[in-house]
C-alpha cells in the first residue's frame, strides 16, 4: 500500500506563507523576550537617572587637571571684561597670550566662579602672568584656579626692597 507523503510545516509559517504571531507556549521565547524588555528598561532608566556633571563641574575638573599636571609658561594679560558694565569690580573674562614653540596662543578664561581669588583692582593690562597649559593640547590653558594663581598682582609685580632694619638671612645663621 502506498502512503501519502507527510506534509512538512514550518513552525511560524502557514500554508499561505503568512507569518503568525509568536505563540506563548514556547517558554524559551517568552523568557528571552522578558529578559530583553528588562535590559532595555534598565538602559533607559540608567540614562535618565545617571548623574551628569554640570558645566561648572566640568570646568572645575579641567582646572584641577591643569593644576595637577599642567606645564607653566610666561604669558601676558591682554584684557579683562566685567560681568556688568555698572559693576567693573566683578570680572567675567581674563584674556591672555602666551607662546609655545613659536606658536602664539590667545585665550580667555571665565573667572566669574573665582571671584574670591581674582580681584579686578589687582590686575593691570600688559602685566606678565604665568599660564598653565596641557602639553598635549597647548590651547587648553588657565591663568587662575581655586588653589593656584598665575596672576602677578600689581603691588607685588616688582622686587620688594628690604627695610634697612630687617635682619638678613646670613645674620640669622649662627656658626
BADRENSE-37157 format. One record per residue (C-alpha): z, x, y. Coordinates in Angstrom, 3 decimals, decimal comma. Example, Ala and Ser with C-alpha at 12.3 -4.5 7.8 and 13.67 -1.06 7.14 Angstrom:
// BADRENSE-37157
<zz: 7,800 xx: 12,300 yy: -4,500>
<zz: 7,140 xx: 13,670 yy: -1,060>
END
This chain:
// BADRENSE-37157
<zz: 0,000 xx: 0,000 yy: 0,000>
<zz: -0,931 xx: 1,168 yy: 3,359>
<zz: 1,769 xx: 1,041 yy: 6,040>
<zz: 1,083 xx: 0,712 yy: 9,685>
<zz: 1,852 xx: 3,743 yy: 11,846>
<zz: 5,102 xx: 3,572 yy: 13,742>
<zz: 4,869 xx: 3,102 yy: 17,404>
<zz: 6,197 xx: 6,072 yy: 19,421>
<zz: 8,151 xx: 5,098 yy: 22,506>
<zz: 9,335 xx: 7,298 yy: 25,324>
<zz: 12,903 xx: 6,656 yy: 26,500>
<zz: 12,132 xx: 5,667 yy: 30,094>
<zz: 8,510 xx: 4,511 yy: 29,960>
<zz: 7,416 xx: 1,077 yy: 28,786>
<zz: 4,148 xx: 0,170 yy: 27,177>
<zz: 2,664 xx: -0,458 yy: 30,612>
<zz: 3,730 xx: 3,063 yy: 31,707>
<zz: 6,178 xx: 1,843 yy: 34,345>
<zz: 9,436 xx: 3,631 yy: 34,952>
<zz: 12,619 xx: 1,777 yy: 34,113>
<zz: 15,998 xx: 2,201 yy: 35,763>
<zz: 18,287 xx: 4,764 yy: 34,194>
<zz: 20,329 xx: 2,903 yy: 31,584>
<zz: 24,090 xx: 3,309 yy: 31,932>
<zz: 24,580 xx: 3,590 yy: 28,210>
<zz: 23,985 xx: 7,358 yy: 28,304>
<zz: 27,345 xx: 8,917 yy: 29,261>
<zz: 25,825 xx: 12,358 yy: 29,906>
<zz: 23,621 xx: 10,955 yy: 32,647>
<zz: 26,413 xx: 8,888 yy: 34,138>
<zz: 28,793 xx: 11,873 yy: 34,230>
<zz: 26,156 xx: 14,142 yy: 35,746>
<zz: 25,324 xx: 11,569 yy: 38,427>
<zz: 29,016 xx: 11,112 yy: 39,258>
<zz: 29,531 xx: 14,877 yy: 39,449>
<zz: 26,511 xx: 15,230 yy: 41,742>
<zz: 27,851 xx: 12,489 yy: 44,046>
<zz: 31,273 xx: 14,137 yy: 44,186>
<zz: 29,690 xx: 17,505 yy: 45,027>
<zz: 27,519 xx: 16,049 yy: 47,792>
<zz: 30,519 xx: 14,142 yy: 49,171>
<zz: 32,604 xx: 17,329 yy: 49,128>
<zz: 29,968 xx: 19,305 yy: 51,019>
<zz: 29,630 xx: 16,559 yy: 53,647>
<zz: 33,419 xx: 16,324 yy: 54,067>
<zz: 33,746 xx: 20,113 yy: 54,348>
<zz: 31,052 xx: 20,300 yy: 57,028>
<zz: 32,708 xx: 17,552 yy: 59,064>
<zz: 36,308 xx: 18,728 yy: 58,688>
<zz: 35,993 xx: 22,516 yy: 58,883>
<zz: 37,321 xx: 24,343 yy: 61,916>
<zz: 34,536 xx: 25,525 yy: 64,150>
<zz: 35,593 xx: 28,142 yy: 66,677>
<zz: 35,155 xx: 27,139 yy: 70,292>
<zz: 33,059 xx: 29,174 yy: 72,715>
<zz: 36,268 xx: 30,624 yy: 74,187>
<zz: 37,421 xx: 31,740 yy: 70,717>
<zz: 34,072 xx: 33,395 yy: 70,008>
<zz: 34,156 xx: 35,226 yy: 73,363>
<zz: 37,786 xx: 36,318 yy: 72,850>
<zz: 36,906 xx: 37,703 yy: 69,396>
<zz: 33,879 xx: 39,542 yy: 70,863>
<zz: 36,089 xx: 41,186 yy: 73,488>
<zz: 38,690 xx: 42,124 yy: 70,852>
<zz: 35,989 xx: 43,677 yy: 68,655>
<zz: 34,682 xx: 45,778 yy: 71,557>
<zz: 38,218 xx: 46,894 yy: 72,464>
<zz: 38,830 xx: 47,959 yy: 68,845>
<zz: 35,534 xx: 49,690 yy: 68,141>
<zz: 33,503 xx: 49,974 yy: 71,339>
<zz: 32,466 xx: 53,247 yy: 72,890>
<zz: 33,414 xx: 53,903 yy: 76,533>
<zz: 30,927 xx: 54,988 yy: 79,194>
<zz: 30,918 xx: 55,087 yy: 83,010>
<zz: 29,356 xx: 52,256 yy: 84,949>
<zz: 29,252 xx: 50,782 yy: 88,447>
<zz: 30,376 xx: 47,400 yy: 89,789>
<zz: 27,357 xx: 45,760 yy: 91,438>
<zz: 28,520 xx: 42,272 yy: 92,410>
<zz: 31,229 xx: 39,657 yy: 91,998>
<zz: 30,806 xx: 35,908 yy: 92,159>
<zz: 33,591 xx: 33,422 yy: 92,714>
<zz: 34,003 xx: 30,164 yy: 90,862>
<zz: 34,149 xx: 28,086 yy: 94,022>
<zz: 32,789 xx: 29,021 yy: 97,430>
<zz: 36,018 xx: 27,796 yy: 99,049>
<zz: 38,224 xx: 29,969 yy: 96,827>
<zz: 36,981 xx: 33,581 yy: 96,892>
<zz: 40,128 xx: 34,803 yy: 95,090>
<zz: 39,084 xx: 33,238 yy: 91,769>
<zz: 36,417 xx: 35,404 yy: 90,156>
<zz: 33,846 xx: 33,915 yy: 87,827>
<zz: 31,473 xx: 36,820 yy: 87,028>
<zz: 31,528 xx: 40,578 yy: 87,441>
<zz: 28,062 xx: 42,166 yy: 87,499>
<zz: 27,956 xx: 45,814 yy: 86,429>
<zz: 25,480 xx: 48,502 yy: 85,465>
<zz: 25,560 xx: 51,417 yy: 83,041>
<zz: 23,108 xx: 53,852 yy: 81,484>
<zz: 22,847 xx: 54,918 yy: 77,840>
<zz: 20,212 xx: 57,368 yy: 76,656>
<zz: 18,048 xx: 56,929 yy: 79,738>
<zz: 18,093 xx: 53,110 yy: 79,497>
<zz: 19,791 xx: 51,251 yy: 82,335>
<zz: 21,669 xx: 48,075 yy: 81,467>
<zz: 22,698 xx: 45,451 yy: 83,995>
<zz: 25,174 xx: 42,962 yy: 82,578>
<zz: 27,605 xx: 40,350 yy: 83,759>
<zz: 30,883 xx: 39,261 yy: 82,237>
<zz: 32,564 xx: 35,902 yy: 82,692>
<zz: 36,114 xx: 36,791 yy: 83,736>
<zz: 37,334 xx: 33,296 yy: 84,596>
<zz: 39,543 xx: 33,268 yy: 81,473>
<zz: 41,083 xx: 36,614 yy: 82,510>
<zz: 42,487 xx: 35,591 yy: 85,907>
<zz: 45,791 xx: 37,385 yy: 85,386>
<zz: 44,016 xx: 40,673 yy: 84,556>
<zz: 41,297 xx: 40,679 yy: 87,253>
<zz: 42,012 xx: 40,115 yy: 90,948>
<zz: 39,180 xx: 39,814 yy: 93,468>
<zz: 41,058 xx: 41,711 yy: 96,168>
<zz: 41,385 xx: 44,774 yy: 93,904>
<zz: 37,640 xx: 45,161 yy: 93,261>
<zz: 35,136 xx: 46,897 yy: 95,508>
<zz: 31,374 xx: 46,802 yy: 95,150>
<zz: 29,840 xx: 50,138 yy: 94,244>
<zz: 33,064 xx: 51,454 yy: 92,705>
<zz: 32,860 xx: 53,124 yy: 89,312>
<zz: 34,194 xx: 51,374 yy: 86,229>
<zz: 34,498 xx: 52,064 yy: 82,522>
<zz: 32,335 xx: 49,979 yy: 80,200>
<zz: 32,993 xx: 49,390 yy: 76,502>
<zz: 29,831 xx: 48,755 yy: 74,503>
<zz: 28,774 xx: 48,277 yy: 70,887>
<zz: 26,969 xx: 51,405 yy: 69,660>
<zz: 24,594 xx: 49,323 yy: 67,514>
<zz: 23,840 xx: 46,809 yy: 70,292>
<zz: 24,369 xx: 48,573 yy: 73,642>
<zz: 23,670 xx: 45,383 yy: 75,593>
<zz: 26,881 xx: 43,916 yy: 74,129>
<zz: 29,474 xx: 45,231 yy: 76,581>
<zz: 32,593 xx: 44,386 yy: 78,586>
<zz: 34,483 xx: 45,814 yy: 81,544>
<zz: 37,717 xx: 43,881 yy: 81,031>
<zz: 39,617 xx: 42,243 yy: 78,166>
<zz: 43,082 xx: 40,797 yy: 77,585>
<zz: 44,638 xx: 44,170 yy: 76,731>
<zz: 42,146 xx: 46,646 yy: 78,244>
<zz: 40,567 xx: 47,078 yy: 81,653>
<zz: 37,799 xx: 49,410 yy: 82,695>
<zz: 38,107 xx: 48,375 yy: 86,323>
<zz: 39,347 xx: 51,042 yy: 88,658>
<zz: 41,344 xx: 49,361 yy: 91,350>
<zz: 40,644 xx: 50,235 yy: 94,978>
<zz: 44,145 xx: 51,543 yy: 95,650>
<zz: 44,133 xx: 53,877 yy: 92,666>
<zz: 40,467 xx: 54,888 yy: 92,690>
<zz: 41,075 xx: 58,374 yy: 94,016>
<zz: 43,600 xx: 61,048 yy: 93,135>
<zz: 47,071 xx: 60,420 yy: 94,468>
<zz: 48,745 xx: 63,238 yy: 96,369>
<zz: 52,166 xx: 64,197 yy: 95,047>
<zz: 55,016 xx: 63,876 yy: 97,520>
<zz: 56,439 xx: 67,237 yy: 98,664>
<zz: 59,954 xx: 66,478 yy: 97,389>
<zz: 58,874 xx: 65,414 yy: 93,890>
<zz: 59,563 xx: 68,000 yy: 91,175>
<zz: 56,540 xx: 69,335 yy: 89,353>
<zz: 56,189 xx: 69,330 yy: 85,583>
<zz: 56,755 xx: 73,080 yy: 85,364>
<zz: 60,065 xx: 72,782 yy: 87,244>
<zz: 61,330 xx: 70,246 yy: 84,704>
<zz: 60,713 xx: 72,506 yy: 81,715>
<zz: 63,680 xx: 74,762 yy: 81,057>
<zz: 63,170 xx: 78,212 yy: 79,492>
END
